[in-house]
Amino acid sequence: MPFYDHRLRARTPHGGGWPIKLLDPDQLWAHYAATPDPQTAELDMLDAFTSGLRADVRAALIDSALALPYANLGRTKRERKQHGIRGAKETRRRRTR
């Protein structure tokens, strides 16, 4: 499985999942369900999380404007969470022609 093969700082495989790799895998549960529209389902779950936050909790976040769960670094490609972490992934290599 690519996620379990991911090496911290690597861009592939599954480079976006690095925050989960920082947790104790023996203490994690992965829940999933099939859906005909995964993108809408994900946005709905993120919106439900955000709407459930108390105002004082949201205000204490690094990015209170885009309050997302721990490992979610963005809501869409254009909406990226300001998490304050730098250098978590290897430098992107330029493609040569």
C-alpha positions in Angstrom: 0.0 0.0 0.0 1.6 3.3 -1.0 0.6 5.2 2.1 2.5 2.7 4.3 5.5 2.8 2.0 5.8 6.6 2.3 9.1 7.9 3.6 8.9 11.2 5.6 9.9 14.2 3.5 9.4 12.2 0.2 7.0 13.7 -2.3 5.9 10.2 -3.5 4.2 7.9 -2.8 1.3 9.7 -1.0 3.3 12.8 -0.1 0.3 14.6 1.2 -0.2 12.1 4.0 3.0 12.9 5.9 1.2 14.3 9.0 -0.5 11.0 9.7 2.9 9.3 9.6 4.0 11.4 12.6 1.3 9.6 14.8 1.6 6.2 16.4 0.2 3.8 13.8 -0.8 1.3 16.5 -3.2 3.9 17.9 -4.9 4.8 14.7 -8.1 3.7 13.1 -8.9 4.4 9.5 -12.6 4.8 8.7 -13.9 4.8 5.2 -17.0 4.5 3.1 -17.7 4.2 -0.6 -19.4 7.3 -2.2 -20.2 8.1 -5.8 -18.9 11.7 -5.3 -15.8 11.6 -3.1 -14.8 15.2 -3.6 -18.2 16.5 -2.5 -18.2 14.1 0.4 -14.8 15.3 1.6 -15.8 18.9 1.4 -19.0 18.1 3.3 -17.0 16.4 6.1 -14.5 19.3 6.3 -17.4 21.8 6.5 -19.1 19.7 9.2 -15.8 19.7 11.2 -15.4 23.4 10.8 -19.0 24.2 11.8 -18.6 22.1 14.9 -15.6 24.0 16.3 -16.2 26.2 19.3 -15.2 29.9 18.7 -12.4 29.8 21.3 -10.9 26.7 19.8 -11.1 28.1 16.3 -9.5 31.4 17.5 -6.5 29.5 18.9 -5.6 27.8 15.6 -2.6 29.0 13.6 -5.0 29.5 10.7 -8.4 30.3 12.1 -9.7 31.4 8.7 -9.3 27.9 7.3 -9.9 25.6 10.3 -9.2 22.0 9.2 -8.5 18.8 11.0 -4.9 18.0 12.0 -3.7 16.3 8.8 -5.8 18.2 6.3 -3.4 20.8 4.7 -6.0 22.2 2.4 -9.7 22.3 1.5 -9.1 22.6 -2.2 -6.0 23.2 -4.3 -6.5 26.9 -4.0 -7.4 26.9 -0.3 -4.2 25.9 1.6 -4.0 25.9 5.4 -1.3 28.2 6.9 0.1 25.6 9.2 3.6 27.2 9.8 5.5 24.0 8.9 8.3 24.4 6.4 10.7 21.9 4.9 8.4 18.9 5.5 8.8 17.6 1.9 11.9 17.3 -0.3 12.5 20.2 -2.7 10.4 19.8 -5.9 12.7 18.8 -8.8 12.4 20.8 -12.0 11.5 18.7 -15.0 14.0 18.6 -17.8 12.9 18.4 -21.4 
